[in-house]
Amino acid sequence: MNQLAIETSCDDTCAAVLTDGRLISSVISSQTNLHQQWGGVVPDIAKRAHQQNIDPVVQTALKRAHLKLSDIDYLAVTQGPGLAIALSVGVNYAKDLALKLNKPLIAVNHIEGHLLSPFITNRSGNPVRQFQFPLLSLTVSGGHTKIILTQSLGDYQIIGQTLDDAAGESLDKAAKLLGLGYPGGPIIEVLSRLGNPNFLKLPQPLNNKSILNFSFSGLKTAFYYQIKKMSPEYILAHQADLAASFQQSVFSSLTTKFGLAISKYSPVLLSASGGVLANKALRAQLRSLAKKHHLPIYFPSKLAHNTDNAAMIGLVAHHKFLRHQFANPLLLDRDPRLQL
């Protein structure tokens, strides 16, 4: 069965083709350059870019898969959560196609996509990864930071999440305070390799061992007040140290809470995904944590599968297809606050 999946939840226009759950082609059109000068995603700009890009992106995905629209058996699209004005572009496009082709349509939760992204396989079946339950997952991106316990596909329990800023959002804000530009996470990562992570003493919010939730807003505020006392020359001279200190504080919170969750819920398999998981330092720390608990851990096999992509949406849709969970294209609407 051939599937066309579409993802437009924020600032990447994405399409992918899967056959029987295996990835055949994936196309991502990034809008980062359009939003850099504004220091964040501008909704109207994102919507216009999605409208301009979605058809070429879909056509490219089909071409790379050596398929035509008439070869597609069903469609999938991100319903939410995300930026409402961006979600509507993908949802409306997928609904129109489903009605035009008279094909089934599946609505997908964006977070479930990230959750399953470490299990994306290509047409040859690589990497070979089997679901094992209970599965404990950490999803970390610019908009979401959650610890999720999975007992079976479709049976998810959020056991920890951020109460304010997401981890990726806090890294972007710290980068802005340091005058590093947008998106801040990748810049922070590069600078941190050259800096001393113990240069600045920062708090560990919600340090209570019985709490699995995260909080990064207070960390950002503490960082702001400390660098406010420094001269511009001093900040410039110690940018790498300041970046490393902030990054390590964020990552320490992530790994500490994830470790507490492992001890509490005794999973047999770990996974981690989301845009922030492109960071090699965080991956290394999570590998060490998994080794400490004698557990395997899976990350998305390609860096492009950490950030928003349609391949992960397609994988979720494949399993929903097997469970006959279809959407009505006449009634489907975006849901910016869709819950897992």
ZIRA-V991791 format. One record per pair of residues at least 4 apart in sequence whose C-alpha atoms are under 8 Angstrom apart, sorted by the first residue. I is the first residue (numbers start at 1). J is the second residue. Records with the same first field share a line. If there is no record, write none. Layout:
I=J + J
This chain:
1=19 + 20 + 72 + 73 + 74
2=17 + 18 + 19 + 20 + 71 + 72 + 73 + 74
3=17 + 18 + 19 + 20 + 72 + 73 + 74 + 75 + 76 + 314
4=15 + 16 + 17 + 18 + 72 + 74 + 75 + 76 + 314
5=15 + 16 + 17 + 18 + 75 + 76 + 77 + 310 + 311 + 313 + 314
6=13 + 14 + 15 + 16 + 58 + 76 + 77 + 78 + 90 + 94 + 310 + 313 + 314
7=12 + 13 + 14 + 15 + 77 + 78 + 87 + 90 + 308 + 309 + 310 + 313
8=12 + 13 + 14 + 50 + 78 + 86 + 87 + 89 + 90
9=78 + 80 + 81 + 82 + 83 + 84 + 86 + 87 + 90 + 110
10=41 + 46 + 82 + 83 + 86 + 87
11=30 + 31 + 32 + 41 + 46 + 50 + 86
12=28 + 29 + 30 + 31 + 50 + 308 + 309
13=28 + 29 + 30 + 50 + 53 + 54 + 57
14=26 + 27 + 28 + 29 + 54 + 57 + 58 + 308 + 309 + 310
15=26 + 27 + 28 + 57 + 58 + 61 + 309 + 310 + 311
16=23 + 24 + 25 + 26 + 27 + 58 + 61 + 62 + 309 + 310 + 311 + 314
17=23 + 24 + 25 + 26 + 61 + 62 + 65 + 311 + 314
18=22 + 23 + 24 + 25 + 311 + 314 + 315
19=23 + 24 + 123
20=318
21=121 + 314 + 315 + 318 + 319
22=120 + 121 + 122 + 123 + 125 + 315
23=120 + 121 + 122 + 123 + 311
24=64 + 65 + 122 + 123
25=61 + 62 + 64 + 65
26=61 + 309 + 310 + 311
27=57 + 58 + 60 + 61 + 309 + 310
28=57 + 309 + 310
29=53 + 57
31=35 + 46 + 49
32=36 + 183
33=37
34=45
35=39 + 40 + 41 + 42 + 45
36=40 + 181 + 182 + 183
37=182
38=42
39=176 + 181 + 182 + 183
40=182 + 183
41=45 + 46
42=46
43=47 + 83 + 85 + 86
44=48 + 85
45=49
46=50 + 86
47=51 + 85 + 86 + 89
48=52
49=53
50=54 + 86 + 89 + 90
51=55 + 89
52=56
53=57
54=58 + 90
55=59
56=60
57=61
58=62
59=63
60=64
61=65
62=66 + 67 + 68 + 69
63=67 + 68
67=71 + 72
68=72
70=101
73=103 + 104
74=98 + 103 + 104 + 105 + 106
75=94 + 98 + 103 + 104 + 105 + 106
76=94 + 105 + 106 + 107 + 108 + 313 + 314 + 317
77=90 + 91 + 94 + 105 + 106 + 107 + 108 + 313
78=87 + 90 + 91 + 107 + 108 + 109 + 110 + 313
79=87 + 91 + 107 + 108 + 109 + 110 + 333 + 334 + 335 + 336 + 338
80=87 + 108 + 109 + 110 + 334 + 335 + 336 + 337 + 338
81=109 + 110 + 111 + 335 + 336 + 337 + 338 + 339
82=86 + 87 + 110 + 335 + 336 + 337
83=87 + 336
84=88 + 334 + 335 + 336
85=89
86=90
87=91 + 334 + 335 + 336
88=92 + 333 + 334
89=93
90=94
91=95 + 332 + 333 + 334
92=96
93=97
94=98 + 105
95=99 + 105 + 329 + 330 + 332
96=100 + 329
97=101 + 102
98=102 + 103 + 104 + 105 + 329
99=103 + 329
104=326 + 327
105=326 + 327 + 328 + 329
106=317 + 320 + 321 + 325 + 326 + 327
107=317 + 326 + 327 + 332
108=112 + 113 + 313 + 316 + 317
109=113 + 313 + 338 + 339 + 340
110=114 + 313
111=115 + 139 + 340
112=116 + 313 + 316 + 340
113=117 + 312 + 313 + 315 + 316
114=118 + 139 + 273 + 274 + 306 + 308 + 312
115=137 + 138 + 139 + 271 + 272 + 273
116=120 + 312 + 315 + 316
117=273 + 299 + 300 + 305 + 306 + 311 + 312 + 315
118=271 + 272 + 273 + 298 + 299 + 300 + 301 + 305
119=127 + 129 + 130 + 131 + 298 + 300
120=127 + 300 + 301 + 311 + 312 + 315
121=125 + 126 + 127 + 128
122=126 + 127
127=301
131=135
132=268 + 269
133=150 + 151 + 152 + 267 + 268 + 269
134=149 + 150 + 151 + 152 + 266 + 267 + 268 + 269
135=149 + 150 + 151 + 267 + 268 + 269 + 270 + 271
136=147 + 148 + 149 + 150 + 262 + 267 + 269 + 270 + 271
137=147 + 148 + 149 + 150 + 270 + 271 + 272 + 273
138=145 + 146 + 147 + 148 + 258 + 271 + 272 + 273
139=144 + 145 + 146 + 147 + 148 + 272 + 273 + 274
140=144 + 145 + 146 + 166 + 167 + 168 + 272 + 273 + 274 + 275 + 276 + 277
141=145 + 166 + 167 + 168 + 169 + 274 + 275 + 276 + 277 + 307
142=166 + 167 + 168 + 169 + 170 + 275 + 276
143=165 + 166 + 167 + 168 + 169
144=161 + 162 + 166 + 167 + 168
145=161 + 162 + 166 + 167 + 214
146=158 + 159 + 160 + 161 + 162
147=158 + 159 + 160 + 161 + 258 + 261
148=156 + 157 + 158 + 159 + 160
149=156 + 157 + 158 + 159
150=154 + 155 + 156 + 157
151=155 + 156
152=156
153=319
156=340
159=212 + 213
160=211 + 212 + 213 + 214
161=212 + 213 + 214
162=166 + 213 + 214 + 215 + 216
163=213 + 214 + 215
164=214 + 215 + 216 + 217
165=169 + 170 + 215 + 216 + 217
166=170 + 215 + 216
167=171 + 216 + 250 + 276
168=172 + 185 + 275 + 276
169=173
170=174 + 216 + 217 + 220
171=175 + 184 + 185 + 188 + 246 + 247
172=176 + 182 + 183 + 184 + 185
173=177 + 184 + 220
174=178 + 184 + 220 + 223 + 224 + 243 + 246
175=179 + 180 + 181 + 182 + 184 + 185 + 187 + 188 + 243
176=180 + 181 + 182 + 184
177=224
178=235 + 239
180=184 + 187
181=187
183=187
184=188
185=189 + 276
186=190 + 279
187=191
188=192 + 243 + 244 + 247
189=193 + 243 + 244 + 247 + 279 + 281
190=194
191=195 + 239 + 240 + 243 + 244
192=196 + 197 + 240 + 241 + 243 + 244 + 245 + 247
193=240 + 244
194=240 + 241 + 244
195=238 + 239 + 240 + 241 + 242 + 243 + 244 + 245
196=240 + 241 + 242 + 244 + 245
197=241 + 242 + 243 + 244 + 245 + 246 + 247 + 248
198=241 + 244 + 245
199=241 + 242 + 245
200=241 + 242 + 245 + 246
201=245
202=219 + 222 + 223 + 245 + 246 + 249
203=219 + 222 + 249
204=219 + 249 + 253
205=214 + 215 + 216 + 218 + 219 + 253
206=211 + 213 + 214 + 215
207=211
209=260
211=257
212=257 + 258 + 260 + 261
213=257
214=253 + 254 + 257
215=219
216=220 + 250
217=221
218=222
219=223
220=224
221=225
222=226
223=227 + 246
224=228
225=229
226=230
227=235
230=234 + 235
231=235
232=236
233=237
234=238
235=239 + 242
238=242
239=243
240=244
241=245
242=246
243=247
244=248
245=249
246=250
247=251
248=252
249=253
250=254
251=255 + 282
252=256
253=257
254=258
255=259 + 285 + 286 + 289
256=260
257=261
258=262
259=263 + 289
260=264
261=265
262=266 + 267 + 293
268=295 + 296
269=295 + 296 + 297
270=290 + 295 + 296 + 297 + 298
271=297 + 298 + 299
272=277 + 297 + 298 + 299 + 300
273=277 + 299 + 300 + 306
274=278 + 306 + 307 + 308
275=306 + 307 + 308
276=306 + 307
277=282 + 283 + 299 + 306
278=283 + 303 + 306 + 307
279=283
280=284
281=285
282=286
283=287
284=288
285=289
286=290
287=291 + 297
288=292
289=293
290=294 + 295 + 296 + 297
291=295 + 296
300=305 + 306
301=305
302=306
303=307
304=308 + 309
305=309 + 311 + 312
309=313
310=314
311=315
312=316
313=317
314=318
315=319
316=320
317=321
318=322
319=323
320=324 + 325 + 326
321=325 + 326
327=331 + 332
328=332
